[in-house]
């Protein structure tokens, strides 16, 4: 794969208008608010949403639709061919004009995981990166501080604690691995981690499968378990999320049951 300019330098900026959750304990989110801005009825809002400066991308298992961010007008649509290995798209992120989507054949066995890459403007499929991992379904991908971050999810009471976040360099060599804390695992059950994205000030926001919640996490400088700093009530229902990097503090998510894309604003009332 071609190494591209890292567009995530915005995360290292100290934002005077937004400072997320600092070092609050996991049950202290009183200073942070999640405000719904807009809600769109979108047929393809089944697994996740991605977003860039002009558009949002509704993602279902085998279909992606690009919508104008202001009018919610359909701009492009792509559907996998019947024999395509694209079976279960789970999330998306736009990096330098390319839409990167996590894909697996879950719940089939053995698992087959891949990263599917599209030209964002046209939704033309241009590249596939396969992974050797056959344990744990690839559920989301993000680009943060010069690295790729991917979660491999396990499901159910007996397996969910094996869910892990893996960091990769641009040669797709693993450079770190972390598990989720028990306080978040309990909220994932009976499913697993569904979505995730690094937000302002480098905090990791993740979702489960169903709950109307965001779990705010830190990646520790030492140790192999993520640190849970806050749980935020949010107007979504799990699934894939994406930060709008052109509008700091704005987060997109979905409500799967009603096929809606939700635009939210995350802010700190102490500022």
DANOR-V758235 format. One record per residue. RES is the residue in one letter. PHI is phi in whole degrees, 0 to 359 (999 if undefined). Layout:
{{RES & PHI} {RES & PHI}}
//
This chain:
{{X & 999} {X & 281} {X & 286} {X & 242} {X & 304} {X & 281} {X & 271} {X & 259} {X & 299} {X & 302} {X & 289} {X & 273} {X & 282} {X & 274} {X & 273} {X & 290} {X & 267} {X & 206} {X & 222} {X & 273} {X & 61} {X & 38} {X & 244} {X & 293} {X & 294} {X & 298} {X & 257} {X & 242} {X & 237} {X & 295} {X & 275} {X & 255} {X & 240} {X & 240} {X & 245} {X & 287} {X & 260} {X & 212} {X & 218} {X & 237} {X & 280} {X & 229} {X & 302} {X & 275} {X & 284} {X & 240} {X & 243} {X & 191} {X & 218} {X & 242} {X & 207} {X & 224} {X & 297} {X & 246} {X & 222} {X & 238} {X & 237} {X & 276} {X & 239} {X & 244} {X & 306} {X & 227} {X & 224} {X & 232} {X & 232} {X & 264} {X & 236} {X & 297} {X & 291} {X & 271} {X & 257} {X & 63} {X & 280} {X & 293} {X & 254} {X & 212} {X & 211} {X & 227} {X & 227} {X & 294} {X & 292} {X & 304} {X & 269} {X & 293} {X & 286} {X & 281} {X & 241} {X & 211} {X & 292} {X & 240} {X & 198} {X & 204} {X & 216} {X & 261} {X & 229} {X & 50} {X & 80} {X & 243} {X & 261} {X & 258} {X & 236} {X & 281} {X & 221} {X & 217} {X & 255} {X & 307} {X & 262} {X & 290} {X & 224} {X & 287} {X & 292} {X & 233} {X & 248} {X & 209} {X & 250} {X & 254} {X & 241} {X & 232} {X & 290} {X & 298} {X & 292} {X & 251} {X & 62} {X & 287} {X & 284} {X & 238} {X & 198} {X & 225} {X & 244} {X & 264} {X & 241} {X & 285} {X & 298} {X & 243} {X & 237} {X & 96} {X & 273} {X & 293} {X & 249} {X & 205} {X & 226} {X & 215} {X & 245} {X & 207} {X & 50} {X & 78} {X & 229} {X & 264} {X & 233} {X & 224} {X & 255} {X & 252} {X & 259} {X & 242} {X & 241} {X & 93} {X & 307} {X & 281} {X & 240} {X & 301} {X & 291} {X & 276} {X & 302} {X & 219} {X & 261} {X & 241} {X & 258} {X & 235} {X & 274} {X & 286} {X & 264} {X & 60} {X & 261} {X & 293} {X & 238} {X & 174} {X & 208} {X & 222} {X & 258} {X & 262} {X & 290} {X & 300} {X & 299} {X & 273} {X & 306} {X & 297} {X & 277} {X & 292} {X & 303} {X & 273} {X & 254} {X & 200} {X & 292} {X & 253} {X & 224} {X & 191} {X & 197} {X & 280} {X & 251} {X & 305} {X & 64} {X & 81} {X & 287} {X & 263} {X & 253} {X & 229} {X & 231} {X & 267} {X & 267} {X & 228} {X & 291} {X & 277} {X & 215} {X & 241} {X & 254} {X & 262} {X & 229} {X & 250} {X & 268} {X & 290} {X & 287} {X & 220} {X & 93} {X & 239} {X & 235} {X & 297} {X & 257} {X & 274} {X & 253} {X & 194} {X & 238} {X & 245} {X & 289} {X & 219} {X & 276} {X & 231} {X & 215} {X & 65} {X & 73} {X & 284} {X & 235} {X & 204} {X & 281} {X & 274} {X & 284} {X & 267} {X & 215} {X & 304} {X & 98} {X & 259} {X & 236} {X & 249} {X & 210} {X & 224} {X & 243} {X & 295} {X & 299} {X & 257} {X & 53} {X & 233} {X & 260} {X & 241} {X & 258} {X & 233} {X & 240} {X & 257} {X & 218} {X & 248} {X & 289} {X & 279} {X & 267}}
//
